[in-house]
Amino acid sequence: MLAMCRLCELKTAAPGQEAPKRPGRWDSRRGFLLAAAGIALPAAAQVDVGRSSAFARLVPAEDLEASAAKQYQQMLQQAASQGALAPPDHPQVLRLRRIASELIPFTAPWNPRSRQWTWEVNLLGSKQLNAFCMPGGKIAFYSGILEQLQLSDDETAQIMGHEIAHALREHARARMGKGAATSIGASLLSQILGLGDLGRTVTHYGAELLTLKFSRDDETEADLVGLELAARGGYDPQAGVSLWRKMQNASKGTPPQWLSTHPAGATRIADIEKTLPQVQALFEKARRN
């Protein structure tokens, strides 16, 4: 899948159940999120992850988002044909969409384009421990990550926030832009500063969208931005620690596919614990409202 976090494939177990929170509003026929409209935006970010990569500007956002939307729909059609697409009224789909409806209102300060995105959340039947968010807000969870790890709502929100953060910080766009710059060569960039030929980057790299990987820096950044999104949405940031402890336990004895690019579990936990004081007040405020 496009720019996804790759996680190890394990056997599934029965999913846990959690009491529902505030429901979001969805079109059950299409899965488009409507809940974010009209909700006040948050103040300045509490987590500082620096500026977005300049390489992102080498790829038109509109083209990448259109390409992602097309691939997302193709993926859903393929999953449906194989009986692997959960229906809109599936309890886990309703759960995921509710959580999304509570995080998405806080995305615009990280990326103003997110106000224009047509957000979608779907569940795919697969044993893989995986989830992703494509450019333009196209989210998918695999059933294995919910079932095998017995995720609470707070832990699920950490994963969703992390994946949304990849899209908000335009990590896929930046990596594609860097790849285009490398292939074209710095000596030619001055000839195409108006994007010109680089506008074809999305087409040129289209075959790579489903296997694009993020760097360790990207993953760390997504962890911290996702932590803040989840806290603002009313989800306990301490769950970031319990989530990665579960990930560590799940991958024992089997080297995880994401080991080459993802920070080690202990490193992630340390970074999250260091950031907790910055976002704890956001969670407390959201819980009171």
C-alpha positions in Angstrom: 0.0 0.0 0.0 1.1 3.6 -0.5 3.7 4.7 1.9 2.5 2.4 4.6 4.2 1.3 7.8 5.1 -2.3 7.2 4.5 -4.6 10.1 5.0 -8.3 10.6 2.3 -10.8 9.7 1.0 -12.9 12.6 -2.0 -15.1 13.3 -5.2 -13.4 14.4 -7.1 -13.6 17.7 -10.6 -12.5 18.8 -11.0 -8.7 18.8 -11.6 -6.9 22.1 -14.5 -4.7 22.8 -14.6 -1.1 24.0 -17.5 1.2 25.0 -18.3 3.8 22.3 -17.2 7.4 22.5 -18.8 10.4 20.7 -20.1 9.2 17.4 -19.0 10.9 14.1 -21.3 11.5 11.1 -20.6 9.4 8.1 -22.2 8.6 4.7 -22.5 4.8 5.2 -22.7 4.2 1.5 -19.3 5.8 0.7 -17.5 6.1 4.0 -16.8 9.8 3.6 -16.1 11.6 6.9 -18.4 14.5 7.6 -17.8 15.1 11.3 -14.8 17.5 10.9 -16.8 20.4 9.4 -17.5 23.3 11.7 -15.2 22.3 14.6 -12.8 24.9 16.0 -9.2 24.4 15.2 -6.6 24.0 17.9 -3.9 26.4 18.9 -0.3 26.1 17.9 1.3 22.7 17.9 2.8 21.4 21.2 5.2 19.0 19.4 8.1 20.5 17.4 9.2 18.4 14.5 10.7 21.1 12.3 9.8 22.1 8.8 8.5 19.7 6.1 11.1 18.5 3.6 11.7 20.9 0.7 11.7 17.9 -1.7 7.9 17.7 -1.3 7.5 20.8 -3.4 9.0 19.0 -6.4 5.8 16.9 -6.7 2.4 18.6 -7.2 0.2 17.7 -4.2 -3.0 17.6 -6.3 -1.5 15.0 -8.7 -0.2 12.8 -5.9 -3.5 12.9 -4.0 -5.5 12.1 -7.2 -3.2 9.2 -7.8 -3.6 8.0 -4.2 -7.4 8.2 -4.4 -7.4 6.1 -7.6 -5.1 3.4 -6.1 -7.2 3.4 -2.9 -10.4 2.8 -4.8 -8.7 0.0 -6.8 -7.5 -1.6 -3.6 -11.0 -1.4 -2.1 -12.5 -3.0 -5.3 -10.0 -5.8 -5.2 -10.6 -6.4 -1.5 -14.4 -6.4 -2.1 -14.0 -8.9 -4.9 -12.1 -11.2 -2.5 -14.6 -10.8 0.3 -12.0 -9.0 2.4 -13.6 -5.5 2.6 -15.5 -5.0 5.9 -19.1 -3.6 5.4 -19.9 -0.1 6.6 -21.9 -1.4 9.6 -19.1 -3.7 10.8 -18.4 -2.9 14.5 -14.7 -2.4 13.9 -15.4 -0.1 10.9 -17.8 2.0 13.0 -15.1 2.1 15.8 -12.4 3.2 13.4 -14.5 5.9 11.8 -15.5 7.2 15.2 -11.9 7.5 16.3 -11.1 9.2 13.0 -13.9 11.7 13.5 -12.3 12.8 16.7 -8.7 13.2 15.3 -9.4 14.7 11.9 -10.7 18.1 13.2 -7.1 18.8 14.6 -5.2 18.1 11.3 -5.4 21.4 9.5 -2.7 23.2 11.6 -0.3 20.5 10.4 -1.4 20.7 6.8 -4.0 23.3 5.6 -4.7 21.1 2.5 -6.3 18.5 4.9 -9.4 20.8 5.0 -10.0 19.9 1.4 -9.4 16.2 1.7 -12.2 13.6 1.3 -11.3 11.4 4.2 -12.1 7.7 4.1 -11.6 4.9 6.6 -11.9 1.2 5.7 -11.1 -2.1 7.2 -9.4 -4.9 5.2 -9.5 -8.6 6.3 -5.8 -9.6 6.6 -3.6 -11.2 9.2 -1.0 -8.5 8.8 -0.3 -6.0 11.6 -0.7 -3.0 9.4 -2.4 0.3 8.8 -1.8 3.3 6.5 -3.0 6.7 5.4 -2.5 7.7 1.8 -2.1 11.3 0.7 -5.5 12.9 0.7 -6.7 11.2 3.8 -7.4 7.6 2.6 -7.1 5.4 5.7 -7.1 1.6 5.9 -6.6 -0.8 8.8 -5.9 -4.5 8.5 -8.0 -6.6 10.8 -4.8 -8.4 12.1 -3.5 -5.3 13.9 -6.8 -4.8 15.8 -7.3 -8.5 16.6 -3.8 -9.8 17.2 -2.7 -6.9 19.5 -6.1 -6.6 21.2 -6.0 -2.8 20.8 -7.8 -0.5 23.1 -9.4 2.7 21.6 -6.5 4.7 23.0 -3.9 2.4 21.3 -5.9 2.4 18.0 -5.9 6.2 18.1 -2.1 6.2 18.4 -1.8 4.1 15.3 -4.3 6.2 13.4 -2.7 9.4 14.5 0.7 8.1 13.4 -0.6 7.1 9.9 -2.5 10.4 9.5 0.7 12.2 10.4 2.5 10.6 7.5 0.0 12.1 5.2 -0.1 15.5 6.9 3.7 15.9 6.8 3.7 14.7 3.2 6.3 12.1 3.7 5.4 10.2 0.6 5.5 13.4 -1.5 8.9 14.3 -0.1 10.4 10.9 -0.7 9.1 10.9 -4.3 10.4 14.4 -4.8 13.8 13.4 -3.5 13.8 10.4 -5.8 12.9 12.6 -8.8 15.6 15.1 -8.0 18.2 12.3 -7.7 17.2 10.7 -11.0 17.1 14.0 -12.9 20.3 15.4 -11.3 20.9 18.7 -9.6 22.3 20.3 -12.8 18.9 20.0 -14.5 16.8 21.4 -11.6 17.3 25.0 -12.7 15.6 24.2 -16.0 12.4 22.9 -14.4 11.9 25.1 -11.4 8.3 25.6 -12.6 7.8 21.9 -11.9 7.3 21.1 -15.6 8.8 17.7 -16.1 8.7 17.0 -12.4 4.9 17.2 -12.7 5.2 13.7 -14.3 6.9 12.3 -11.2 3.6 10.9 -9.9 3.2 8.9 -13.1 6.8 7.9 -13.3 6.8 6.6 -9.7 3.3 5.2 -9.9 4.5 1.7 -9.8 6.4 2.4 -6.6 3.5 3.9 -4.6 2.4 0.6 -3.2 5.9 -0.3 -1.9 7.2 3.2 -0.8 8.9 3.1 2.6 9.5 5.9 5.0 12.8 6.8 6.7 13.5 6.4 10.4 13.2 10.2 10.8 9.8 10.1 9.1 8.6 7.4 11.5 9.8 9.3 14.5 8.1 12.5 13.3 4.9 10.6 12.7 5.0 9.1 16.2 5.2 12.5 17.8 2.7 14.3 15.6 0.3 11.3 16.0 0.7 11.5 19.7 -0.5 15.1 19.7 -3.4 14.4 17.4 -4.6 11.6 19.6 -4.2 13.6 22.7 -6.2 16.5 21.3 -8.9 14.0 20.2 -9.2 12.8 23.8 -7.1 9.7 23.7 -4.6 8.9 26.4 -1.1 9.5 25.1 0.2 6.9 27.6 -1.2 4.4 25.2 1.7 5.1 22.8 3.9 3.3 25.3 1.6 0.3 25.8 1.1 0.1 22.0 4.8 -0.3 21.3 5.3 -2.7 24.1 2.7 -4.9 22.4 4.5 -4.5 19.1 7.7 -5.6 20.7 6.0 -8.7 22.2 4.3 -9.5 18.9 7.5 -9.5 16.9 9.6 -11.6 19.3 11.3 -14.5 17.5 10.4 -13.0 14.1 12.4 -10.1 12.7 9.8 -7.5 11.7 9.6 -6.4 8.1 9.9 -2.8 9.2 13.1 -3.2 11.2 15.3 -1.6 8.5 13.4 1.7 8.5 11.4 1.9 11.8 13.1 3.0 15.0 13.5 0.1 17.5 10.7 -0.4 19.9 12.8 0.8 22.9 13.8 3.9 21.0 10.3 4.7 20.1 9.1 4.3 23.7 11.8 6.5 25.0 10.9 9.3 22.5 7.2 9.0 23.3 7.9 9.1 27.1 10.0 12.2 26.6 7.1 13.9 24.7 4.3 12.9 27.1 4.6 16.0 29.3 4.0 18.2 26.2 0.8 16.5 25.3 -0.7 15.4 28.6 -2.4 18.7 29.2 -4.1 18.5 25.8 -5.5 15.1 26.7 -6.7 16.3 30.1 -8.4 19.3 28.4 -10.1 17.1 25.8 -11.3 14.7 28.4 -12.9 17.5 30.3 -14.8 18.8 27.3 
